Amino acid sequence: MRRAAVVLLCVFAFGALLHLPVTAAEEAGDRSAAGEVSRVVVDLSGTEEEDARQPEEYLDDLFSAFPDLARGAETAEEYAGRVSETLGVEYLLRAAAESLADKTPKIVTQFCSLAGAVLLFAVAAALREQFSPELYRAVDGVMEAGLVLFLYACFSDCFERCSLFLSDMQRLSDFCVPLFSGLYLTGGNVGAAAAGGAALAGLSYLLEHLCAGVLMPLCRLFLGFLLIGSFGEVKTDGMVGTVRNLYTTVLGFSCMLVSASLSLRSTLGNAADSVGIRAMKFAVGSMIPMVGSTVSGSLSTLSASLSLIRTTAGGGAVAVILLSALPLVAELLLCRLALSLLASLAGLFEAAGAVRFFRGFRSLFDLCLAAVVFSSMLFIFIAASLMKCAAAAG
Amino acid sequence: MVRLCGLALVGAVSVLLLREGGSKWSAFAGVAAGLLLLYELLDRYRQILGSLGALAGNAVFSECFSLSLRALGIGMLTAFSADTCRQMGEAALAGRVEMLGRAEILLAALPTLLRIMELSRTLAGGT
């Protein structure tokens, strides 16, 4: 009687330990693994979807945001090879050099044209003594208006590319939520799936509201003020500098919060998942005679496979971000360098108005560069968490 | 350059001689000498300005370049006229010439200024 009670108790405990929140294998019933993953992902991400999309549709939309350099893979093995090649230092350096070589001629041309405008300012400054103060102010104002218009024509497309990059980043983050969460869940990392999905959703929110919703309108507003400043003595240097410092502080603080939250939640979630899986493995190995010990080996094999898949997916995401951001960052840095040189040149010729406009535009590029680098680094951090997260089933 | 300096010296000597002779044509001699100098200067820099304009292949830059040159040219003519009026003792007329010169500069820049105002309104409005 006592022995029967012990057997019943062990069976009950075994069943309770085997009850995982989500399983990748099919349960008895009609639900498929993809549908189960999508259901859990919907629950984790907090979004409501009336009709569950197929994984192929997610992948198609995901690949549409890839840059041309990251496309072209036909098979999974070829894709893994391209990811491995792309994440190499040599490839990245070559891509950076090609980006610089591609952008440099255009920026050099713009630099030379703007240098010519600065020389015109110098000529006007040399004629200052011959003009009356009122006449000089009229001539100077007209030349400043022409310079600002030319500056806007030269660099407005760069701001549009920044806005497009941030939109692509947001789209990529949205589509990576189910992808990353699914990869976490297949290894039994329920806590990490929740943390990773929340981090990506948070990144998407930041991109939508902080970058695209605040940065781009702010840049347009500053451009407007710079243009208005060409009419009179409106000084925008202090305002631009103050808002630039405030914006970079907010960006840095947000980055710290998101990364700290992701680190803590991933660590705690992984620990909890690991405890559950290890307890289950011990119970199965102890209760089931002869074949129970093979469960551990099977799970280890599964863990190794999942690690490969996660590393490839995470590495692919990092490669996409790097190849998307490198040309834009190179262009922003080149434009910033050109504007700094032009400001110095204008200062040599005592063209105070031109110096003010060049420095104002350079501050705008600082804002765009901060947003691009912030969003890229945060996404890379989240992808690296996926790559480093060991499967709980291993 | 030697020719310009020689022209200026000849003009100065002519004005001095006419003034000492009590002639009323001294002021006109000074204006004539100044006009000749201005003509020589513009003739010398016409080719250079034409080359610069050809190098300005960018449509926006050529528009800004021509606007800046036009403003400078109007300013130089206005300054020359105002100085000549003051030399003849007509300070009020010089002031009016300068006012007309500023108005002419603003009229020349009006299309560009309207374009900037429209652009500012669009940017600030977020559309």
Interface residues (C-beta under 8 A of the other chain):
Chain A: S113 G116 A117 L120 V123 A124 L127 Q130 F131 S132 E134 L135 Y136 A138 V139 V142 M143 A145 G146 L147 V148 L149 F150 Y152 A153 C154 P217 R220 L221 L223 G224 F225 L227 I228 S230 F231
Chain B: L52 A56 N58 V60 F61 E63 C64 F65 L67 S68 L69 A71 L72 I74 G75 M76 T78 A79 A82 E98 G101 R102 I105 L106 A108 A109 T112 L113 R115 I116 L119 S120 R121 L123 A124 G126
